[in-house]
Amino acid sequence: MGGLALSRLQAVIFDWGGTLSEYAIAEFEQLWLRAARHLDPEHEAQTAMHLASVEVAFWERTATTQQSGTLADILADATRLLGRDVAEAVREEAAALYLDAWEPLIKHDPDCVPVLEALRARGLRIGLLSNTHWPRDYHERFLERDGLVELIEARLYTSEMPYMKPHPEAFRAALAALNVTDASAAVFVGDRPFDDVSGAKAVGMRGVLRTNPAVPSYDAIEPDAVIDRLPELLPHIEAWDQ
């Protein structure tokens, strides 16, 4: 945990799913089933399978091109795969049905608010950088619901960006949004060793791993700290913020 002469901290940036929000284990086909029922009620199971396969392919990009995308892109890809011309209005309605299916699965960690308040009390800027194909308003809906919007001053979603984590441009965009010019003055906290920790450390940030047994390991990089719960981050921040 250290060895380098790093700058005093200015910011802490968090991943969202599995870090600030509880990790949701969901079957893609089940989540897409409601949308598929609207798109093609006579073949909803097969349609849901195709929609899910396109989403799986999207997430596999983190290990290849790291090119980002949107939910509209996924629906467009699925439309091409299905060989059906789906009107924009129908795609939007299908997307809304998909979001409704996620609603009961999204739960923020109850430690979020006190930990973010403690970090802000130290004068640290707080950011969020999430790999996502969801549009901004989907995430903001959940953050507002649980009182987190006002605690996170810069919220970046890769659906609005050219690349997703671990691409360095994603992390640099988050630093710029918080007016941090020295990457060593920022900490990134995430549950994915490859996407989050390796990406953050590659641009000079400290990387904190929040353990998640459902996420693949990545031994090529060593986190600056490992935590099981968000409050465990605070002693590390205090030690580094001297």
N, C-alpha and C positions, 0 to 999 in steps of 0.2 A: 504494500500500500504506500507507494511513494518512491523516494529516491531522487526525484527531480525537484528542482527549485521552481515551484509553481506560484502563480500570482494569487493574491488574496481573492476570495470568492466574491463574485458579483451576482451570479445567477444559478438557479437550479431548474433544469428542464426535465420534464417527465414524459415518459410514454403513457399511453392511455390504457388500452385493453390489457389486463393482467397486471397492471401497475397501480394506476389510480382507480380503475374499475376492476371488479372481481373478474377473474378469468371465466368466460362463459364457454362451456363445452356444448356445442350445438351441431346438429346434423344439418349440413347445408341443404340437403334435399327437403327436409322438413320445413326449413325456413322459406324455401322457394315454393313450397307446395301451394300456398295461398295465392301467390302471384301466378303460378302456373294454372291454377283453377280458373283464374280470370282470363288468362291468355288463350287457353285451349282446354275448355272443360271436358271435352271428349277424350283427351289424351293427357290428362294432368300429370300422371305419374311419370310418363316419358318426358314431358316438357320440363318438369321439376328436375329430373335427372340431368337434362341438358343444361339447364340454368346453373345447377350446382357444379357441373364439370367446368363450365366457363369461369366460375368464381375460383375454383381450386387452381386452375391454370393461372389466374391472375396472381394469387398469392405465391405461386412458384417463381414468379419473377424476382423476388427478393434475392434469390441465389443466382440469377442470371443477369438480365439487363438492368434490373432495378428501376425500370420505367414505370411511372405511376399511371393511374387511370381513374376513371369515375364509374359510378354505378350505371350511368347512361351508357358508357363504353361497354360494360358487361352485358347490359340488355341488348345493345346493338350487336355485339358478338354472338349472343345467344340467338338473336333474330336471324342472323346469317346462317348459324348452325341449323336452326329449325327450318330454314327455307321458307319462312313466312314473313310477309311485310306487316310489321306491327306499327300502327300509327303512334306518333309521339305521345298523344294523350293517353293511349292505352299503356305505353311504357311507364309513364309517370304514375298512373294509378297502380300498376303492378309494383312499382318501387315503394309506394306508400303502404301497400299491403305487406311487403317484405319488412318494412320498418316496424309495422305494428306487431309482426311476429317476434321481433327482437325486444320489444318493450319490456316484457316481464323478465327477460334474461339479463338486462343491464342493471347492475347494482354497483354503486361506488363503495369503495372501502370506507367503513365508518371512521377510520383514522385519518382520512383525507383532510377534512376541515381543520382539525387541530394541528396537524403537521404543517400544512400550508400556512396557517396563521403563525406558527412558530418561526417558520423560515422568513416570512414577510416581516416579522418583528425584529429580525436580525438585519433588516434592510436589504434582503436579497430579492432580486427580481425572479419571478416565477413564470416558466413557460411550459407549453405542451407541444409535443411533436408526435403525431400519430400517423402510422401507416394505415391508410384507409382508402376505400373507393367511395365511401359515403360522402355526400355533399355536407358542407359546413353546418347547415341548419339541423341535420340529424344529430350531430354531436352536441351542438349548442342546446338542443332540446333536453338532452339528458343532463348536461352540466348545469343548466338553469334550474331544472327540476330539483337538483340536489344542492343548490346554493354554492356552486364552485366557480361560476363565471367571474364573479368579482374578485376571486382570489388568484386568478391566472391571467396575467396581463397580456401575454402573447400566446395565441392558440393557433397552431399551424397544422393543417391537414394535407396530406400528400395528394389528395384528390384535386387540390388546387395548385400543385407543384409539378415540375417536370420529372422528378425522381423521388423515390422513397428510400427509407433507411434500408441498408447501411450506406447508401451513396453519400459522399461527403457534402454534396450540395444541399442535401436536406438539412444536415446539421448546421451548415454555415448560414442557411436561411433563418434557422431558429435563433442563432446567435445574433444575427443582424437585427432581427425583430425585437430583441431585448437590448440593442445598442451595446453589445459586448464585442469588443474588438480583439481581445486576447482570449483564445479558446481555453487556456489553462485556468482562467478565472471562472469557469463554468463547470457544473456537474450535470451529467445525464443519468437518470434513473430509469431502468427498464427491466423487463423480465426475459428478454431474448438476448442470449450471449452474442449471437452473430449480428442480428439487425441493430440492436441497441448498444451493447457494450463495445463491440469491435468497431462499429461505425463512429461512435463518440470518441474513442481513444485515437482513432486514425486521424482525426482533425485536431487532436491536442487537448480534448476535454478529459476530465476524470469520468470514469464509467462505474456506476454502481449497479450491481445485479440484484434484482429482487427475485428470489428463487421461485421457480414454477416447474414442478415435475412434469407438466404436460408439454413443455417446450423442449425441442432438441438441444442437446449440449453442443458446445463449441469450445474446444480446448486450445485453440490457437492464440487465444488472448486471455490475459488474466485481469479480472476486474480489480479496481482500486478498493472496493469493499463489496461484501455480500451481505444482504439483509433478508430476513424472512418476513418482517413486518415493517410498515412505513415508519413507525416511531424509532426504529433502530437506525434510521438514517441520521437523526439529529446529532448524536455524539460524533459521528464522522464529520458532519458539517462543522460542528464546533471546533474540532481538532484542525480542520483544514482552513478555517476562517480566522486565522491569527495574523 
